[in-house]
Amino acid sequence: MTHEIAESTRRSMLAASGASAAAVALTACGSGASDGTSSGSTGAPGASGSAAAGGTRVAKADVPVGGGTILADAKVVVTQPSAGDYKAFSAVCTHQGCIVSSVASTIDCACHNSVFSISDGSVVSGPATSALPAKTVTTSGDNLTIS
């Protein structure tokens, strides 16, 4: 009887430690930078997006031509593939939910090296197999509103 109790306790401990390890692995994968910093083709951080009624706002000047800006708090990436052509996508990688990490000529996710197009959010290289979902971009003066 004592052997059965010891084996049961051992199994419970192994199951609990396995669940803890899995939780740590999932947390690590889903932890992208969420400090609101951005990376563009200029490498200059500091684009500031603000949540306004009807969407997230960002200054056009914060979105470089041929690159883009990540608004991590809003989970949005805004790009400008060519001058005056603004696009926006979810910043949540379709592979395992990390926030994308940088934008230059492509949108990159450092968690597992998925790469997406700045023009349409499509997968350039995996492991992701689905495009980043598109958002609506509305222009108003020197600002963009993403919804």
C-alpha positions, 0 to 999 in steps of 0.5 A: 500500500505504501508503494502505491501511495509513493508512486501516485505522489511521484506521478502527480509531481511529474505531471505538475512539473510537466504542466509548469514547463509547458506553461513557461514554454507557451509564455516565452513564445507569446512574449514579444516586446510590448513596450510600444517601441517601434522599428522602422527602416531608419531603425528609429524607435519612438513612434507613438500610437494613441488609442482614439475613439474609432481606432489607433492613431499614429503620425504619418511621419512615424511610418517610414517609406519602405518600412513601418512601425510596430504599435505593440500596445495596440497590437498593430503594425503600420507600413508604408510600402511606397510613398503615400501608400499606408497599410496596417496589419495585426502585429500578432504573428499567426504562427504562435501569437508573438508580437512581431519584432521589427519592420524594415523591408519585411515584417519580422517575428523574432520568436520563430523567424516568420517573415511577412510582406509589408505590402499585404501581410502575406507570409514571405517565409515560415513557419507561419502559414497564414498572413497577418490580418489586414486592418483599415487605415484612414488618413486625416491630415498628418495622421493615420487612424487604424481600425 
